[in-house]
């Protein structure tokens, strides 16, 4: 996630000042739009859940609240990024470290929340199968501890930022960016980010939802219609994670390759640097857009599960009436 720093790479070291200015203004406008659209939406989700808060609230809704908090934190720090793009970083070294650390914590928190949501849905369906009923051991108190553990992991995963983030004078202005002098250290940090920020979460999300899509709601009069809705939901969640986070970690892989080939193959290194500079901005754009889309995506998911619960309650009430 190195590209999430408050810096904009240039496609060439010889670009004139007017071109660089237009790119910085464009990125600043995009960040501002994301903040104006995504922040109120996430805050609305937080307020809506908070107003309906009670002891019987489902763990899924709590995860949705946690996701909205993570996205709100990222978007609330966007004005610092806008200022850094337009005026250079003027807030000092420790502000650079702390603000970037908070962004990484929130981004990791968002990814871990979506992953936990998928695993929780999988566990919920598994525990409803008669032969696997013994798996239902996660009580409410333990589920709340999972949220605490989620944030502990997010803060630990983001710790390298406090060491590697610095303010440097580069290409005419001060920039808050990651600086790692050791090639092996840089490769280690990037590999861990790809592994824990993408590979493992995506594997869990895809496997959990695909299993749910395949096995949930089998049989019954309305099974076919419900299964179609579930498939649309699964495709939306898995595709969104893939589209938003794949470009981010492709750039991380490119950064790893440039570090490896810097001395061994200068020609390949130069080509990779051109690719990095040409596509870095796009990957940042897609990843930030994720914070704006999450409320709509998971609000839709909430609606689907709500319909499911209402249908089950209606069916149970009908069965009780017939029995009586």
C-alpha positions as CSV (number, residue, x, y, z in Angstrom):
1,X,0.0,0.0,0.0
2,X,3.0,2.3,-0.5
3,X,1.1,4.3,-3.1
4,X,-1.4,5.4,-0.5
5,X,1.0,8.1,0.7
6,X,0.1,11.7,0.1
7,X,2.2,12.0,-3.0
8,X,1.6,11.9,-6.7
9,X,4.1,10.3,-9.0
10,X,5.0,12.0,-12.3
11,X,5.0,10.0,-15.5
12,X,8.4,11.5,-16.4
13,X,11.1,13.4,-14.6
14,X,11.1,16.0,-17.4
15,X,7.5,17.0,-17.3
16,X,7.0,20.8,-17.3
17,X,5.5,22.6,-14.3
18,X,2.1,23.3,-15.9
19,X,1.6,19.6,-16.5
20,X,2.6,18.6,-13.0
21,X,0.2,21.3,-11.6
22,X,-2.7,20.0,-13.6
23,X,-2.1,16.5,-12.2
24,X,-2.0,17.7,-8.7
25,X,-5.1,19.8,-9.1
26,X,-6.9,16.8,-10.7
27,X,-5.9,14.5,-7.8
28,X,-6.9,17.2,-5.3
29,X,-10.3,17.6,-6.9
30,X,-10.9,13.8,-6.9
31,X,-10.0,13.5,-3.2
32,X,-12.3,16.4,-2.4
33,X,-15.2,14.8,-4.3
34,X,-14.6,11.4,-2.6
35,X,-14.7,13.2,0.8
36,X,-17.9,15.2,-0.1
37,X,-19.7,12.1,-1.3
38,X,-18.3,9.3,0.8
39,X,-18.0,10.9,4.2
40,X,-21.6,12.0,4.6
41,X,-22.8,8.6,3.4
42,X,-20.7,6.7,5.9
43,X,-21.7,9.1,8.7
44,X,-25.3,8.5,7.8
45,X,-24.8,4.8,8.1
46,X,-23.1,5.3,11.5
47,X,-26.0,7.5,12.8
48,X,-28.6,5.1,11.4
49,X,-27.1,2.1,13.2
50,X,-26.4,4.1,16.4
51,X,-30.1,5.2,16.6
52,X,-31.2,1.6,16.4
53,X,-28.5,0.2,18.7
54,X,-29.6,-2.4,21.2
55,X,-28.3,-5.5,22.9
56,X,-29.9,-7.8,20.4
57,X,-28.3,-6.2,17.4
58,X,-26.7,-8.7,15.1
59,X,-22.9,-9.1,14.7
60,X,-23.3,-8.4,11.0
61,X,-24.7,-4.9,11.7
62,X,-21.9,-4.2,14.1
63,X,-19.4,-5.2,11.4
64,X,-21.1,-2.8,9.0
65,X,-20.8,0.0,11.7
66,X,-17.1,-0.8,12.0
67,X,-16.7,-0.7,8.3
68,X,-18.4,2.7,8.1
69,X,-16.1,4.0,10.9
70,X,-13.0,2.9,9.0
71,X,-14.1,4.5,5.8
72,X,-15.1,7.7,7.6
73,X,-11.6,7.9,9.2
74,X,-9.9,7.6,5.8
75,X,-12.1,10.2,4.1
76,X,-11.9,12.6,7.1
77,X,-8.2,12.8,6.5
78,X,-8.5,13.6,2.8
79,X,-8.2,17.4,3.4
80,X,-4.6,16.9,4.6
81,X,-3.9,15.0,1.4
82,X,-5.5,17.8,-0.7
83,X,-3.3,20.3,1.1
84,X,-0.2,18.2,0.5
85,X,-0.9,17.9,-3.2
86,X,-1.5,21.6,-3.7
87,X,0.9,23.2,-1.3
88,X,3.4,20.5,-0.4
89,X,3.6,18.9,3.1
90,X,3.6,21.7,5.6
91,X,2.5,19.9,8.7
92,X,5.8,18.5,9.9
93,X,7.4,15.1,10.2
94,X,5.4,13.6,13.1
95,X,2.1,14.8,11.5
96,X,3.2,13.0,8.4
97,X,3.9,9.8,10.3
98,X,0.8,9.8,12.5
99,X,-1.7,10.8,9.9
100,X,-0.4,8.2,7.4
101,X,-0.4,5.6,10.2
102,X,-4.1,6.4,10.9
103,X,-4.9,6.0,7.3
104,X,-3.2,2.6,7.1
105,X,-4.9,1.5,10.3
106,X,-8.3,2.4,8.8
107,X,-7.6,0.8,5.5
108,X,-6.4,-2.4,7.2
109,X,-9.4,-2.2,9.4
110,X,-11.7,-1.9,6.4
111,X,-10.2,-5.0,4.7
112,X,-10.2,-7.1,7.9
113,X,-13.9,-6.1,8.6
114,X,-15.0,-7.2,5.1
115,X,-13.0,-10.4,5.6
116,X,-14.6,-11.0,9.0
117,X,-18.0,-10.4,7.6
118,X,-17.5,-13.1,5.0
119,X,-16.1,-15.5,7.6
120,X,-19.0,-14.8,10.0
121,X,-21.7,-15.4,7.3
122,X,-19.9,-18.7,6.4
123,X,-19.8,-19.7,10.1
124,X,-23.5,-18.7,10.6
125,X,-24.6,-21.0,7.7
126,X,-22.3,-23.8,8.9
127,X,-23.7,-23.7,12.4
128,X,-27.3,-24.2,11.0
129,X,-26.4,-27.5,9.5
130,X,-27.5,-30.2,12.0
131,X,-24.3,-32.3,11.8
132,X,-22.1,-29.3,12.5
133,X,-24.1,-27.6,15.2
134,X,-21.2,-28.0,17.6
135,X,-19.4,-25.2,15.7
136,X,-21.8,-22.6,17.2
137,X,-19.5,-21.5,20.0
138,X,-19.1,-17.8,19.3
139,X,-21.3,-16.0,21.8
140,X,-21.9,-12.3,21.7
141,X,-19.2,-11.5,24.2
142,X,-16.7,-13.4,22.1
143,X,-17.8,-11.7,18.9
144,X,-17.2,-8.3,20.5
145,X,-13.7,-9.5,21.4
146,X,-13.2,-10.3,17.7
147,X,-13.8,-6.6,16.9
148,X,-11.1,-5.7,19.4
149,X,-8.8,-8.2,17.9
150,X,-9.5,-6.8,14.5
151,X,-8.3,-3.4,15.5
152,X,-5.3,-4.8,17.2
153,X,-4.3,-6.5,14.0
154,X,-4.9,-3.3,12.0
155,X,-2.7,-1.3,14.3
156,X,0.1,-3.9,14.2
157,X,0.0,-4.2,10.4
158,X,0.3,-0.4,10.1
159,X,3.3,-0.1,12.5
160,X,6.0,0.0,9.8
161,X,4.6,3.4,8.7
162,X,5.8,5.0,11.9
163,X,9.3,3.9,11.0
164,X,9.4,4.3,7.2
165,X,7.3,7.5,6.7
166,X,9.3,10.7,6.3
167,X,9.1,14.2,4.7
168,X,11.5,14.8,1.8
169,X,12.1,17.7,-0.6
170,X,11.4,16.0,-4.0
171,X,10.6,17.5,-7.4
172,X,10.2,21.0,-6.1
173,X,8.2,20.5,-2.9
174,X,8.0,18.8,0.5
175,X,6.4,15.4,0.3
176,X,5.1,13.0,2.9
177,X,6.2,9.6,1.6
178,X,7.7,6.3,2.5
179,X,11.5,6.1,2.5
180,X,13.2,2.7,2.9
181,X,16.9,2.7,2.2
182,X,17.4,-1.1,2.6
183,X,16.2,-3.1,-0.5
184,X,15.6,-6.2,1.6
185,X,13.6,-4.1,4.1
186,X,11.4,-2.6,1.4
187,X,10.8,-6.0,-0.2
188,X,9.8,-7.5,3.2
189,X,7.3,-4.7,4.0
190,X,5.7,-4.9,0.5
191,X,5.4,-8.7,0.6
192,X,3.7,-8.6,4.0
193,X,1.3,-5.9,2.7
194,X,0.4,-8.0,-0.3
195,X,0.0,-11.1,1.8
196,X,-2.0,-9.7,4.7
197,X,-3.7,-6.9,2.9
198,X,-4.9,-8.8,-0.2
199,X,-4.0,-12.5,-0.8
200,X,-5.3,-13.9,2.5
201,X,-8.4,-11.6,2.8
202,X,-9.4,-12.2,-0.8
203,X,-9.0,-16.0,-0.5
204,X,-11.2,-16.0,2.7
205,X,-13.8,-13.7,1.1
206,X,-14.1,-15.6,-2.2
207,X,-14.1,-19.0,-0.6
208,X,-16.7,-18.1,2.1
209,X,-19.2,-16.4,-0.2
210,X,-18.8,-18.9,-3.0
211,X,-19.6,-21.7,-0.5
212,X,-22.6,-19.8,0.8
213,X,-23.8,-19.1,-2.8
214,X,-23.5,-22.8,-3.6
215,X,-25.1,-24.3,-0.5
216,X,-27.4,-21.7,1.2
217,X,-31.1,-21.8,0.8
218,X,-31.4,-25.1,-1.0
219,X,-34.8,-26.5,-1.3
220,X,-38.2,-24.9,-0.6
221,X,-40.7,-23.0,-2.7
222,X,-38.7,-19.8,-2.9
223,X,-35.2,-21.3,-3.0
224,X,-34.6,-20.4,-6.6
225,X,-35.4,-16.7,-6.3
226,X,-33.5,-16.4,-3.0
227,X,-30.5,-18.1,-4.5
228,X,-30.5,-15.7,-7.5
229,X,-30.4,-12.8,-5.1
230,X,-27.6,-14.4,-3.1
231,X,-25.6,-14.9,-6.2
232,X,-25.9,-11.3,-7.2
233,X,-24.8,-10.2,-3.7
234,X,-21.8,-12.6,-3.7
235,X,-20.7,-11.4,-7.1
236,X,-21.0,-7.8,-6.0
237,X,-18.9,-8.3,-2.9
238,X,-16.2,-10.4,-4.4
239,X,-16.0,-8.3,-7.5
240,X,-15.8,-5.1,-5.6
241,X,-12.9,-6.3,-3.4
242,X,-11.1,-7.6,-6.5
243,X,-11.6,-4.4,-8.5
244,X,-10.7,-2.0,-5.7
245,X,-7.7,-3.7,-4.3
246,X,-6.1,-5.6,-7.1
247,X,-4.6,-2.5,-8.8
248,X,-3.2,-1.4,-5.4
249,X,-1.2,-4.6,-4.9
250,X,-0.2,-5.0,-8.5
251,X,1.7,-1.7,-8.0
252,X,3.2,-3.2,-4.8
253,X,4.4,-6.1,-6.9
254,X,5.8,-3.7,-9.5
255,X,7.7,-1.9,-6.6
256,X,9.1,-5.2,-5.5
257,X,10.3,-6.0,-9.0
258,X,11.9,-2.6,-9.4
259,X,13.8,-3.1,-6.2
260,X,15.0,-6.5,-7.3
261,X,16.1,-5.4,-10.8
262,X,17.6,-2.0,-9.9
263,X,21.1,-3.3,-10.0
264,X,20.8,-6.7,-11.8
265,X,18.9,-5.5,-14.8
266,X,18.8,-1.7,-15.4
267,X,16.8,-1.9,-18.6
268,X,14.0,-3.9,-16.9
269,X,14.2,-1.5,-14.0
270,X,13.6,1.6,-16.2
271,X,10.6,-0.1,-17.9
272,X,9.1,-1.0,-14.6
273,X,9.6,2.6,-13.3
274,X,7.7,3.9,-16.3
275,X,4.8,1.5,-15.6
276,X,4.8,2.5,-11.9
277,X,4.7,6.2,-12.7
278,X,2.0,5.8,-15.4
279,X,-0.3,3.6,-13.3
280,X,0.3,4.7,-9.7
281,X,-2.3,7.4,-9.7
282,X,-5.0,5.1,-11.1
283,X,-4.5,2.5,-8.4
284,X,-4.8,5.2,-5.7
285,X,-7.9,6.5,-7.3
286,X,-9.6,3.1,-7.3
287,X,-8.6,2.3,-3.7
288,X,-9.9,5.6,-2.4
289,X,-13.2,5.1,-4.3
290,X,-13.7,1.9,-2.3
291,X,-14.5,4.1,0.8
292,X,-17.4,5.7,-1.1
293,X,-18.8,2.5,-2.5
294,X,-18.8,0.4,0.7
295,X,-21.9,2.0,2.2
296,X,-24.0,1.4,-0.9
297,X,-22.7,-2.2,-1.3
298,X,-23.2,-3.3,2.3
299,X,-26.5,-1.4,2.7
300,X,-27.7,-3.6,-0.2
301,X,-26.3,-6.6,1.5
302,X,-28.2,-5.6,4.7
303,X,-31.4,-5.3,2.8
304,X,-31.0,-8.8,1.4
305,X,-30.4,-10.4,4.8
306,X,-33.3,-8.4,6.2
307,X,-35.6,-9.7,3.6
308,X,-34.4,-13.2,4.4
309,X,-35.0,-12.8,8.1
310,X,-38.5,-11.4,7.5
311,X,-39.4,-14.3,5.2
312,X,-38.1,-16.8,7.8
313,X,-40.1,-15.1,10.6
314,X,-43.2,-15.1,8.5
315,X,-42.8,-18.7,7.6
316,X,-42.2,-19.7,11.3
317,X,-45.3,-17.7,12.3
318,X,-47.4,-19.5,9.7
319,X,-46.1,-22.9,10.8
320,X,-47.0,-22.1,14.5
321,X,-50.5,-21.0,13.5
322,X,-51.1,-24.2,11.5
323,X,-49.8,-26.3,14.4
324,X,-52.1,-24.6,16.9
